[in-house]
């Protein structure tokens, strides 16, 4: 059985979001997604403090396995 932290919100695409105590958010991908994507070679995130619209693409990640992956603000 896997360990699923309760403070993380997950997307169907194996991305996660965690609200920090200072009101900012941390984003990431699950271990499963990391295994599928392989080594990350590029990540482009919004500027700190930028507003992100729910459902809109907000970041791009490129890995050796996948050309581009768009993280969504769901």
N, C-alpha and C positions, 0 to 999 in steps of 0.2 A: 504494500500500500504506500502511496506517495505522500509526502508532507506538503500540504496546501496551506500556506499562511493565510489566516483570516483577514488580515489587513490589506491584502491585494485584491484588486478588481481585475478580472480576466476578460479578454476578448475571445471570439471564436478562432481568431488567427494566432493564438498563443502569445499574445502580448499582454502585459500587465501594467497596472497603474497603482501607485501608493501615495496617499496624501500625507505630507509631512506636517509636523507640529507648527511650522512657521507659515503654513498655507500654500507652500509650493508643492509640486508633484514630482515624483520620480517614476520613470517609465523603464520597462525592460521587456525581455522576451523569456519564455519558459525554457527550461532545460531541453524539452523535446524540440522546440524550435531551434535552439542552439545546435543540437545534434544534426538536424536536417540541413541547416544553413552552412555549417562549417565555420571556418575562420572569417571574422568580419574584417573588411578592408576599408570601409568608409561608412560614416554615419553623419547625417546632416540633420540637426535639431533646430527648433525655433529658438530665437533669442530669449534669454532669461527675461521674464516679465511679459512676454508677448501673449496676447489673448489667442486661444485656440478654440475653434468652433466645433461643437460635438458633431461627429460623423464626417468631418473633413479630414483629408490627409494632412498630417502635421510633421512628418519626418520621413527621411529616406535612409535606408540602410542597404549596403551592398556587401555581399559575401562572396567567397570563392565558389559557392554552389548556386547562388541565386543572384541574378544581375541586379535587380532592385526589389526592395520590399518597402511598402508604404505603411507606416504606422498611422492608425486612425484614432481620432479623439472621440471615442464612443461613450 
